[in-house]
Amino acid sequence: MWNSIIHPYRRTKMYRFASLIAAFSLLVLGAQPLAAAPGGKLAKIRQAGELRVCIWPDYYSISYRNTRTGNLEGIDIDMAQELGKDLGVQVRFVDSSFKTMIDDLLSDKCDISMHAVAITPARQEKLAFTRPHLRSGIFAITSKTNPVVKEWSDIDRDGVVVAAASGTFMVGVMKEELKKARLLEVATPEAREQEVMSGRADLFVTDYPFSRKMLARHDWAKLLTPPTPLAPSPYAYAMAPGDGEWLDAVDSFVARAKTDGRLLAAAKANGLEAIVDLK
């Protein structure tokens, strides 16, 4: 009623003034989450009924796609299924790698990386990690017929070529360790084997789980073990930073799995009881 008797000119000025006030409010409050998305990662996972798990499908005993059956197997495949059960959701595995893992997590390609990710300072700058569930140092694989490298002490010599997969923590460690031998970074884990088999490299460095694959699958492979553990690293599950609720949920799952026996059972089922971390 009152609006109908206000002079049109005054009414126009009042509308303009209200518009200015609204615009000013948006500028002042623009940095505040006026229309924030409801809930964090955990709420979205439960709402979707699906947990997207990034894996490296070539990681023997960890997250390995069996070339004979096409099925995924390994400790972190088992643990991902257990996490899905605890959350009451289905699990969808997403192929990833150590080289693309950070981008895959930060771009929301997956909710979590579960493929025994070594916790390194460089990765901690960009990702959040649960408590460790495995620990492994560095081992080496050479050929039984290599004329130069017979044991670990033969590695750091002039003329020896050591292959390492790009994106793995082994690259940084070996850059520090090697004084005489040459480090050869290759794009894929398969390339490491090819370099050794072709004779272009004398050996390649890897961890305990992958060394098991080499010994189980290749008659030519020979394991070299350092006299003392080299760079024993904690392996955990990684996710994008900034979501404490999601990190706490997965970290609590790992803690429960350590105490209720699920982690140890998964480790034994995949031949990894030697490196399982139950603390």
C-alpha positions in Angstrom: 0.0 0.0 0.0 2.7 2.5 1.1 4.7 1.6 -2.0 1.8 2.6 -4.2 1.6 6.1 -2.9 5.3 6.9 -2.9 6.2 9.3 -5.7 7.7 7.4 -8.7 10.9 9.5 -8.6 11.5 8.8 -5.0 10.6 5.1 -5.5 13.2 4.9 -8.2 15.9 6.5 -6.0 15.0 4.0 -3.2 15.4 1.0 -5.6 18.7 2.4 -6.8 19.9 2.9 -3.2 18.9 -0.7 -2.3 20.8 -2.0 -5.3 23.9 -0.1 -4.2 23.6 -1.6 -0.7 23.3 -5.1 -2.1 26.3 -4.6 -4.4 28.3 -3.3 -1.6 27.4 -6.3 0.6 28.6 -8.6 -2.1 31.9 -6.9 -2.3 32.4 -6.9 1.4 31.2 -10.5 1.9 32.5 -11.9 -1.4 35.3 -13.9 0.3 32.8 -15.7 2.6 31.1 -18.9 1.6 27.7 -17.6 0.9 26.8 -20.6 -1.2 29.3 -23.2 0.0 28.8 -26.8 -1.2 27.1 -28.9 1.5 29.6 -31.2 3.3 33.1 -32.2 2.5 34.6 -35.2 0.7 33.2 -37.7 3.2 29.6 -36.4 2.7 29.9 -36.5 -1.1 31.2 -40.0 -1.1 28.3 -41.2 1.1 25.8 -39.3 -1.0 27.2 -40.8 -4.3 27.5 -44.2 -2.7 30.9 -44.6 -4.3 34.6 -44.3 -3.3 37.0 -43.5 -6.1 40.4 -45.0 -5.4 43.4 -44.2 -7.5 45.8 -47.1 -7.9 49.0 -47.9 -9.8 47.9 -51.2 -11.5 51.4 -52.5 -12.1 52.3 -52.6 -8.4 52.8 -56.3 -7.5 51.3 -57.4 -4.2 50.0 -53.8 -3.7 47.5 -52.9 -6.4 48.3 -55.2 -9.3 46.1 -56.0 -12.3 46.9 -59.6 -13.0 47.8 -59.9 -16.7 46.4 -63.5 -16.8 43.1 -62.9 -15.2 42.5 -59.2 -15.6 41.6 -59.0 -11.9 43.0 -56.5 -9.4 44.9 -58.0 -6.4 47.1 -56.8 -3.6 47.1 -55.5 -0.1 45.7 -52.1 -1.0 43.0 -53.6 -3.2 41.9 -55.6 -0.2 42.2 -52.6 2.1 40.2 -50.4 -0.3 37.4 -52.9 -0.2 37.5 -52.9 3.6 37.3 -49.1 3.6 34.4 -49.2 1.3 32.6 -51.6 3.6 33.3 -49.3 6.6 31.8 -46.3 4.7 28.9 -48.3 3.4 29.8 -47.5 -0.3 31.0 -49.2 -3.4 34.6 -48.9 -4.5 35.6 -47.8 -8.0 39.3 -48.2 -8.9 40.9 -45.5 -11.1 44.1 -46.2 -12.9 46.8 -43.7 -11.9 50.6 -43.7 -11.3 53.2 -42.2 -9.1 53.9 -39.7 -11.8 50.3 -38.5 -12.1 49.1 -39.1 -8.6 49.3 -35.6 -7.3 47.5 -34.1 -10.3 44.9 -36.9 -10.1 44.1 -36.1 -6.5 44.2 -32.3 -6.8 42.0 -32.4 -9.9 39.4 -34.6 -8.1 39.9 -37.6 -10.4 39.8 -39.8 -7.3 39.1 -39.4 -3.6 42.2 -41.2 -2.4 45.3 -42.9 -3.6 45.7 -46.4 -2.2 48.9 -47.9 -3.7 51.5 -47.8 -0.9 52.5 -44.2 -1.4 55.8 -43.4 0.2 55.6 -40.4 2.5 58.3 -37.9 1.3 58.8 -34.2 2.2 58.1 -33.2 -1.4 54.8 -35.1 -1.4 53.8 -33.8 2.0 54.0 -30.3 0.6 51.1 -31.1 -1.7 49.2 -34.0 -0.2 47.8 -35.2 3.1 48.7 -38.7 4.4 47.2 -41.2 6.8 49.4 -43.0 9.3 51.7 -45.6 7.6 50.6 -49.2 7.0 53.8 -50.5 5.4 57.5 -49.7 5.5 60.1 -50.7 2.8 63.6 -49.8 2.0 65.3 -49.9 -1.4 66.5 -53.1 -3.1 68.0 -53.7 -6.5 67.4 -56.2 -9.3 70.2 -57.2 -11.7 70.6 -60.1 -14.0 72.2 -63.4 -12.9 74.6 -63.1 -15.8 75.7 -59.5 -15.3 79.5 -59.5 -15.5 80.1 -56.6 -13.2 77.4 -56.4 -10.5 77.4 -59.4 -8.3 76.5 -57.9 -4.9 75.4 -54.6 -3.5 78.9 -53.3 -3.0 79.5 -53.5 -6.8 76.8 -50.9 -7.6 78.5 -47.6 -7.1 81.4 -48.0 -9.6 82.5 -46.2 -12.7 80.6 -47.4 -15.7 77.7 -49.0 -13.8 74.3 -47.7 -14.9 71.4 -47.8 -12.4 67.9 -47.4 -13.7 65.1 -45.9 -11.6 61.4 -45.1 -12.5 60.6 -41.4 -12.7 58.2 -40.2 -10.0 59.3 -42.7 -7.4 61.2 -41.8 -4.2 64.1 -44.0 -5.3 65.2 -41.3 -7.7 66.0 -38.8 -5.0 67.6 -41.4 -2.8 69.9 -42.7 -5.5 71.0 -39.3 -6.6 72.4 -38.9 -3.1 73.8 -42.4 -2.8 75.6 -42.7 -6.2 79.0 -41.1 -6.4 80.5 -43.0 -9.4 77.7 -45.0 -11.1 75.3 -43.2 -13.4 71.6 -42.9 -12.6 69.2 -43.4 -15.5 65.7 -42.2 -15.1 63.1 -44.0 -17.2 59.5 -43.2 -17.8 57.8 -46.4 -16.6 58.6 -49.4 -14.3 58.5 -51.7 -17.4 61.3 -49.6 -18.9 63.5 -50.4 -15.9 63.3 -54.1 -16.7 63.8 -53.5 -20.4 67.0 -51.5 -19.7 68.4 -54.3 -17.7 67.4 -57.0 -20.0 68.9 -55.2 -23.0 72.1 -54.5 -21.2 71.7 -50.7 -21.3 71.5 -50.7 -17.5 73.2 -53.0 -15.1 70.4 -53.0 -12.5 67.3 -51.1 -11.4 66.2 -50.1 -7.9 62.9 -50.9 -6.5 61.1 -51.8 -3.2 60.3 -55.0 -1.4 56.9 -55.6 -3.1 58.1 -55.1 -6.6 61.2 -57.2 -6.0 58.9 -60.1 -5.2 57.3 -59.8 -8.6 60.6 -59.9 -10.4 61.8 -63.0 -8.5 58.5 -64.7 -9.0 58.1 -64.0 -12.7 61.6 -63.8 -14.2 64.3 -66.5 -14.0 67.0 -64.1 -15.0 66.4 -61.7 -12.1 68.7 -61.6 -9.1 68.0 -59.7 -5.9 70.6 -57.4 -4.4 70.0 -56.5 -0.7 71.9 -53.6 1.0 73.9 -54.6 4.0 71.9 -52.2 6.1 68.3 -51.0 5.2 68.5 -48.2 2.6 66.0 -45.3 3.0 63.3 -47.4 4.8 60.2 -45.3 4.0 56.7 -45.3 5.4 53.9 -46.1 3.0 50.5 -44.7 3.5 47.3 -43.5 1.8 47.3 -40.1 0.2 44.6 -37.5 -0.5 44.1 -33.9 -1.4 44.8 -31.5 1.5 42.4 -29.3 3.3 39.7 -31.8 4.3 40.4 -32.8 7.9 37.2 -34.8 8.3 38.0 -37.0 5.3 41.6 -37.5 6.5 40.4 -38.4 10.0 37.9 -40.9 8.7 40.6 -42.8 6.7 43.2 -42.5 9.4 40.7 -44.0 11.9 40.0 -46.8 9.4 43.7 -47.6 9.2 44.0 -47.6 13.0 41.0 -50.0 13.3 42.4 -52.3 10.7 45.7 -52.5 12.6 44.0 -53.5 15.8 41.2 -55.7 14.5 43.6 -57.9 12.4 42.4 -56.9 8.9 45.7 -55.2 7.9 47.8 -58.1 9.1 45.5 -60.6 7.3 45.8 -58.6 4.1 49.6 -58.4 4.4 49.9 -62.2 4.9 47.5 -62.9 2.0 49.8 -60.9 -0.3 53.2 -62.0 1.1 54.0 -58.6 2.7 54.0 -59.5 6.4 57.7 -58.7 6.5 57.0 -55.0 5.9 53.6 -54.5 7.5 53.5 -51.6 10.0 51.2 -52.5 12.9 52.2 -49.7 15.3 
